[in-house]
Amino acid sequence: MTATLVVFDLDGTLIDSARDLAGALNQTLDRLRPGTPALPLEDVRAMIGDGALKLLTRALRAVGLPDPPQDALPVFLECYRARLLEETRLYPGVAEVLEALASRRLAVLTNKPGDLSRAILEGLGVAQRFEWVYGGGDLPAKKPDPVGLHRLLAESGLSPEQAVMVGDSAIDVRTGRAAGVRTIGVRYGFDPEGLRQEPPDVLVDEPRQLVALA
């Protein structure tokens, strides 16, 4: 079934933001406790997906710092805002996919703060492709709570059968299933193991496959 509404996750699905997130995270840890060893990029990749607070929770635990994650959050957001687009890029093929899907109604639903998400998409030149961009702080709850998908369905006037959720993690699969929406998992993102544990309806290996399957 061809979806009228295609809802994308952001990090690990449309953009590879791991290097900028890792840089901001390690800068935050060093500001909290100077001399804290930096977390390797691959370790940070595995921590991404549930929003900034969960990322900090995992990172602080990994390096053994006792600081409450909520206290570290303002420091992290300051560090991240300063380097938002230093190394963050669209995955190869994503721009072409968005062009090919121009006749559909497109949205982004992410746990990244909404203002940062919109700034990144604007900076990468694709913000105009999306009718909606909802992130952390824009909704009463984050994924996998389906409130974001429910809102998108209500605002678009479409049924769950007319939509698809595209993401790189089990969180996106659970979000889609909770809203009765078909799910597509991308194996090139941050959480391929999560997709193995909670398989979506369809799996793709690279963005260009989405055009035929969404």
Sequence and secondary structure as in RCSB ss.txt:
>XXXX:A:sequence
MTATLVVFDLDGTLIDSARDLAGALNQTLDRLRPGTPALPLEDVRAMIGDGALKLLTRALRAVGLPDPPQDALPV
FLECYRARLLEETRLYPGVAEVLEALASRRLAVLTNKPGDLSRAILEGLGVAQRFEWVYGGGDLPAKKPDPVGLH
RLLAESGLSPEQAVMVGDSAIDVRTGRAAGVRTIGVRYGFDPEGLRQEPPDVLVDEPRQLVALA
>XXXX:A:secstr
   SEEEE SBTTTEE HHHHHHHHHHHHHHHSTT     HHHHHHH SS HHHHHHHHHHHHT    HHHHHHH
HHHHHHTTTTSS EE TTHHHHHHHTTTSEEEEEEEEEHHHHHHHHHHTT GGG SEEEEETSSSS TTSTHHHH
HHHHHHT  GGGEEEEESSHHHHHHHHHTT EEEEETTSS HHHHHHS  SEEESSGGGHHHH 
